[in-house]
């Protein structure tokens, strides 16, 4: 079981501050409460607590459900949002992750599962393997879990464009060609773990058969290639036309209005459709 996040105390006790992930934290946030978007002086002054953990452990204990481990997703950095969905980046103190894990251990030890194994997890893109390795600061035991039976997914990507009015367009095109070549992709994978997007590079033994010592000897390239193959066309992220951003925004705004309690599902759907029609994309 993986808890989604960590939350602050009741919004009513902190009127005028951002409440971390308030639009999702139903047990900590009254959706009718107006939470202003003023900055809190110190995010660490909030009483950060896990959500769903007590309820999950109690639910399983009441039904004699056996548990092997509990996995928690920690947020030393996050986005705080008010009841309208407006967000602001926040950063907690340097020992926030350690304190969160200590608190989780205290909760587990006081539960009907006192010996339950605790795991810290994070859902990340493939290129984060290098970032994790560079910032682990001696913390060992990291592994990549091939936990998606239908394959992985994709969110965005990097693109190259050469302005026609540039002074050295030929050289720029050559550079773009090189940086998107299988040879360059293999080099970047070996340098910082950035997973290639080219099929030829994925199949290169340097990617598919190289053991990553930091991740306990796992062949990370083979793991990610398998996830990409299982995902098929879904791994490309789908087709995104020139109006993708505008449509995505009005859909997300509609969902947030439901989450904040400002509209019910039917009204949010109708208003989103009206906003779409106002874009003038259909006859």
C-alpha positions as CSV (number, residue, x, y, z in Angstrom):
1,X,0.0,0.0,0.0
2,X,1.4,3.4,-0.9
3,X,0.0,6.5,0.8
4,X,-0.4,9.4,-1.6
5,X,1.2,12.2,0.3
6,X,1.7,14.0,3.6
7,X,-0.6,16.8,4.7
8,X,-0.7,19.7,7.0
9,X,-3.1,20.4,9.9
10,X,-6.6,21.6,9.6
11,X,-7.0,24.5,7.2
12,X,-9.3,26.3,9.7
13,X,-6.3,26.7,12.0
14,X,-4.2,28.3,9.3
15,X,-6.6,30.6,7.5
16,X,-4.6,32.7,5.1
17,X,-1.9,30.2,4.4
18,X,-1.4,27.6,1.7
19,X,-2.5,24.2,2.7
20,X,-0.4,21.4,1.1
21,X,-2.4,19.6,-1.5
22,X,-5.6,20.9,0.1
23,X,-7.8,20.0,-2.8
24,X,-7.0,16.3,-2.3
25,X,-7.0,16.2,1.5
26,X,-10.6,15.8,2.3
27,X,-10.0,14.6,5.8
28,X,-8.0,17.8,6.6
29,X,-9.7,20.4,4.4
30,X,-13.2,21.9,4.4
31,X,-13.9,22.6,0.8
32,X,-16.2,25.5,1.7
33,X,-13.4,27.2,3.6
34,X,-11.9,30.1,1.8
35,X,-8.1,29.7,2.0
36,X,-6.2,32.8,0.9
37,X,-3.1,32.5,-1.2
38,X,-0.9,34.3,1.3
39,X,2.5,32.7,2.0
40,X,3.0,30.9,5.2
41,X,6.1,32.2,7.0
42,X,7.5,28.7,7.4
43,X,6.2,25.5,6.0
44,X,7.9,23.6,8.8
45,X,5.6,25.3,11.3
46,X,2.8,23.1,10.0
47,X,2.2,19.8,11.7
48,X,2.9,17.4,8.8
49,X,1.1,14.1,9.2
50,X,0.5,11.1,6.9
51,X,-3.0,10.5,5.5
52,X,-4.8,7.2,5.2
53,X,-2.2,5.2,7.1
54,X,-4.0,4.9,10.4
55,X,-7.3,4.1,8.5
56,X,-5.5,1.6,6.3
57,X,-3.9,-0.3,9.1
58,X,-7.1,-0.4,11.1
59,X,-9.1,-1.6,8.2
60,X,-6.7,-4.5,7.5
61,X,-6.5,-5.4,11.2
62,X,-10.3,-5.5,11.6
63,X,-10.5,-7.9,8.6
64,X,-7.4,-10.0,9.5
65,X,-5.7,-9.0,6.3
66,X,-2.0,-10.0,6.3
67,X,0.5,-7.3,5.3
68,X,4.1,-7.8,4.1
69,X,5.2,-4.1,4.0
70,X,3.9,-0.6,3.8
71,X,5.3,1.8,1.2
72,X,5.2,5.6,1.7
73,X,5.8,8.4,-0.8
74,X,7.5,11.3,0.9
75,X,7.3,14.9,-0.1
76,X,10.1,17.1,1.3
77,X,9.3,19.4,-1.6
78,X,5.8,19.8,-2.9
79,X,3.2,22.2,-4.2
80,X,0.8,23.8,-1.7
81,X,-2.7,24.6,-3.1
82,X,-5.6,26.6,-1.9
83,X,-9.3,25.7,-2.4
84,X,-9.3,27.2,-5.9
85,X,-6.4,25.1,-7.1
86,X,-3.9,27.9,-7.1
87,X,-0.5,26.5,-6.2
88,X,2.9,27.5,-4.9
89,X,6.1,25.5,-4.5
90,X,7.3,24.8,-1.0
91,X,10.4,23.3,0.4
92,X,10.7,21.7,3.9
93,X,13.7,21.5,6.1
94,X,16.7,19.2,5.2
95,X,15.7,16.5,7.7
96,X,12.1,16.4,6.6
97,X,12.4,12.9,4.9
98,X,14.1,11.4,7.9
99,X,11.5,12.8,10.3
100,X,8.7,11.6,8.1
101,X,10.1,8.1,8.1
102,X,10.6,8.2,11.9
103,X,7.0,9.2,12.3
104,X,5.8,6.4,10.0
105,X,7.8,3.9,12.0
106,X,6.2,5.2,15.3
107,X,2.8,4.8,13.7
108,X,3.6,1.2,12.6
109,X,5.0,0.2,16.0
110,X,1.9,1.4,17.7
111,X,-0.4,-0.5,15.2
112,X,-1.5,-4.1,15.1
113,X,1.4,-4.7,12.7
114,X,4.4,-3.5,14.8
115,X,7.0,-5.4,12.8
116,X,5.7,-4.3,9.4
117,X,8.5,-3.4,6.9
118,X,8.5,0.2,5.9
119,X,9.6,1.2,2.4
120,X,10.1,4.7,1.0
121,X,9.1,4.9,-2.7
122,X,8.8,7.4,-5.4
123,X,7.2,7.2,-8.9
124,X,9.6,8.8,-11.3
125,X,10.5,9.0,-15.0
126,X,13.4,6.9,-16.2
127,X,15.8,9.8,-16.3
128,X,15.4,10.3,-12.5
129,X,17.7,7.2,-11.9
130,X,20.7,9.4,-12.3
131,X,19.3,12.2,-10.1
132,X,18.6,9.7,-7.3
133,X,22.0,8.2,-7.5
134,X,23.7,11.6,-7.4
135,X,21.7,12.7,-4.4
136,X,21.5,9.6,-2.3
137,X,24.3,10.8,0.0
138,X,25.3,7.3,1.0
139,X,21.7,5.9,1.5
140,X,21.9,2.5,-0.1
141,X,19.3,-0.1,-1.0
142,X,17.5,1.6,-3.9
143,X,15.8,-0.6,-6.4
144,X,13.6,-0.2,-9.5
145,X,10.3,-2.0,-9.3
146,X,8.9,-3.4,-12.5
147,X,5.4,-2.9,-11.1
148,X,3.4,-1.9,-14.2
149,X,1.9,-4.9,-16.0
150,X,0.6,-2.8,-18.8
151,X,3.9,-1.0,-19.3
152,X,5.1,2.5,-18.4
153,X,4.0,5.8,-19.8
154,X,5.3,9.1,-20.9
155,X,4.8,12.7,-19.9
156,X,6.2,15.3,-22.3
157,X,9.7,15.1,-23.7
158,X,12.5,17.2,-25.2
159,X,12.5,18.6,-28.7
160,X,14.9,20.5,-30.9
161,X,14.1,23.4,-33.2
162,X,16.5,25.4,-35.4
163,X,15.2,29.0,-36.2
164,X,15.6,29.7,-39.9
165,X,16.9,33.1,-39.1
166,X,19.9,31.8,-37.1
167,X,23.4,32.6,-38.1
168,X,24.7,29.0,-38.0
169,X,21.7,26.9,-39.0
170,X,23.6,24.2,-40.7
171,X,25.8,23.6,-37.7
172,X,22.7,23.7,-35.4
173,X,21.0,21.1,-37.5
174,X,24.0,18.9,-37.3
175,X,24.1,19.3,-33.5
176,X,20.4,18.4,-33.2
177,X,20.9,15.4,-35.4
178,X,23.8,14.2,-33.2
179,X,22.0,14.8,-29.9
180,X,19.0,12.7,-31.1
181,X,21.1,9.9,-32.6
182,X,21.3,6.4,-31.1
183,X,25.0,6.9,-30.4
184,X,24.4,10.0,-28.4
185,X,21.5,8.4,-26.5
186,X,23.7,5.4,-25.5
187,X,26.4,7.8,-24.2
188,X,23.9,9.8,-22.2
189,X,22.5,6.6,-20.7
190,X,25.9,5.5,-19.5
191,X,26.7,9.0,-18.3
192,X,23.6,9.9,-16.2
193,X,21.0,7.1,-16.7
194,X,18.9,9.0,-19.2
195,X,16.8,6.3,-21.0
196,X,16.9,6.5,-24.8
197,X,13.9,7.2,-26.9
198,X,15.3,5.4,-30.0
199,X,14.6,1.7,-30.4
200,X,18.1,1.1,-31.8
201,X,19.6,2.6,-28.7
202,X,17.3,0.6,-26.4
203,X,18.5,-2.6,-28.0
204,X,22.2,-1.7,-27.7
205,X,24.0,-4.1,-25.3
206,X,25.5,-1.1,-23.5
207,X,21.9,-0.1,-22.6
208,X,20.1,-3.4,-22.4
209,X,22.8,-5.5,-20.7
210,X,24.7,-3.0,-18.4
211,X,24.3,-3.6,-14.7
212,X,23.8,-0.6,-12.6
213,X,25.8,-0.9,-9.4
214,X,23.9,1.7,-7.5
215,X,20.6,-0.2,-8.1
216,X,22.1,-3.4,-6.8
217,X,23.2,-4.7,-10.2
218,X,19.9,-4.3,-11.9
219,X,19.9,-3.9,-15.7
220,X,17.9,-0.7,-15.6
221,X,18.0,-0.3,-19.4
222,X,16.4,-3.7,-19.9
223,X,13.7,-2.9,-17.2
224,X,12.7,0.4,-18.9
225,X,12.8,-1.1,-22.4
226,X,10.5,-3.9,-21.3
227,X,8.1,-1.3,-19.8
228,X,8.2,0.7,-23.0
229,X,7.5,-2.4,-25.1
230,X,4.6,-3.4,-23.0
231,X,3.1,0.1,-23.2
232,X,3.3,0.1,-27.0
233,X,1.9,3.3,-28.6
234,X,0.8,4.6,-25.2
235,X,4.4,5.2,-24.3
236,X,4.5,8.0,-26.9
237,X,2.1,10.0,-24.7
238,X,-0.6,10.2,-27.4
239,X,-1.1,12.7,-30.1
240,X,-1.0,16.3,-29.0
241,X,-2.3,18.9,-31.4
242,X,-1.7,22.7,-31.4
243,X,-4.8,23.1,-29.1
244,X,-3.8,20.5,-26.6
245,X,-2.7,22.9,-23.8
246,X,-5.9,24.9,-23.9
247,X,-8.1,21.9,-23.8
248,X,-6.1,20.3,-21.0
249,X,-6.4,23.4,-19.0
250,X,-10.2,23.7,-19.2
251,X,-10.6,20.0,-18.4
252,X,-8.3,20.2,-15.3
253,X,-10.0,23.4,-14.2
254,X,-13.3,21.5,-14.3
255,X,-11.9,18.6,-12.2
256,X,-10.5,21.1,-9.6
257,X,-14.0,22.7,-9.3
258,X,-15.4,19.4,-8.4
259,X,-12.6,18.7,-5.9
260,X,-12.9,22.1,-4.2
261,X,-16.7,21.6,-3.9
262,X,-17.5,24.7,-6.0
263,X,-19.4,22.6,-8.6
264,X,-20.8,19.1,-8.7
265,X,-19.8,16.7,-11.5
266,X,-22.8,17.6,-13.8
267,X,-22.2,21.4,-13.5
268,X,-18.5,21.0,-13.9
269,X,-19.0,19.0,-17.1
270,X,-21.5,21.5,-18.5
271,X,-19.3,24.4,-17.8
272,X,-16.2,22.7,-19.3
273,X,-18.1,21.8,-22.4
274,X,-19.2,25.5,-22.7
275,X,-15.6,26.6,-22.3
276,X,-14.6,24.2,-25.0
277,X,-17.3,25.5,-27.4
278,X,-16.0,29.0,-26.7
279,X,-12.6,28.0,-28.1
280,X,-14.3,27.8,-31.5
281,X,-12.5,24.6,-32.6
282,X,-15.7,22.9,-33.9
283,X,-18.2,23.9,-36.5
